[in-house]
Amino acid sequence: MTEAGAPQVTLVDESHPDAALYSSLAASFPGELVDFSSHTADGRKIVVSVYSDSNPGELYLFDRDTGKARFLMQRA
């Protein structure tokens, strides 16, 4: 997001194992905010929330084994 006053994410620890994954997912959704909402016990699958001021939210299931995110639902 580049507008003045728009929220921005700053990674506190860029060496964290999920930092590169977060950066990659965030780059896939320009102008949107990305959150890791939940994950399986082994951490192999992550529910990712994507939202913005004009998007009430979408949920994706990211699979670490395939490296792909599958669309789950749109929030209304």
C-alpha positions in Angstrom: 0.0 0.0 0.0 1.4 3.3 -0.9 -1.3 5.8 0.0 -0.6 8.2 2.9 -2.1 6.9 6.1 -2.5 3.3 4.7 -1.4 0.5 7.0 2.0 -1.0 6.3 3.6 -4.2 7.6 7.2 -4.1 8.9 8.7 -7.5 9.7 10.4 -7.3 13.1 12.6 -10.3 12.5 13.4 -10.8 8.8 15.4 -13.9 9.7 12.3 -15.7 11.1 11.5 -18.8 9.0 8.2 -17.4 7.9 9.4 -14.0 7.0 10.3 -14.9 3.4 6.9 -16.7 3.0 5.1 -13.7 4.3 6.9 -11.4 2.0 6.2 -13.6 -1.0 2.5 -13.9 -0.2 2.2 -10.2 0.4 3.8 -9.5 -2.9 1.2 -11.7 -4.6 -1.6 -9.4 -3.3 -0.5 -5.8 -4.0 -2.5 -3.2 -2.2 -3.9 -5.7 0.2 -2.9 -6.7 3.8 -2.0 -10.3 4.5 -2.4 -12.1 7.8 -1.6 -15.7 8.8 -4.9 -16.5 10.5 -4.4 -20.1 11.5 -2.4 -23.2 10.7 -2.4 -27.0 11.1 -0.6 -28.5 14.1 2.4 -29.3 12.0 2.4 -25.9 10.3 2.3 -27.4 6.8 -1.0 -25.6 5.9 -1.8 -22.0 6.8 -5.1 -20.1 6.5 -4.2 -16.7 5.0 -6.5 -13.7 5.2 -6.2 -11.0 2.5 -8.1 -7.7 2.9 -8.0 -4.0 2.3 -10.2 -0.9 2.7 -12.1 -2.0 -0.5 -12.0 -5.8 0.1 -13.8 -7.1 3.2 -11.6 -10.2 3.0 -10.7 -13.4 1.3 -9.4 -16.6 2.8 -6.8 -18.8 1.2 -5.3 -22.1 2.2 -1.5 -22.1 1.7 0.2 -25.5 1.4 3.9 -25.4 2.2 4.4 -28.7 0.4 3.1 -27.4 -3.0 3.9 -23.8 -2.4 0.4 -22.8 -3.6 -2.5 -20.9 -2.1 -6.0 -22.2 -2.8 -9.0 -19.8 -2.6 -11.4 -20.8 0.1 -14.0 -18.0 0.5 -14.8 -14.3 0.2 -16.2 -12.4 3.2 -19.2 -10.3 2.6 
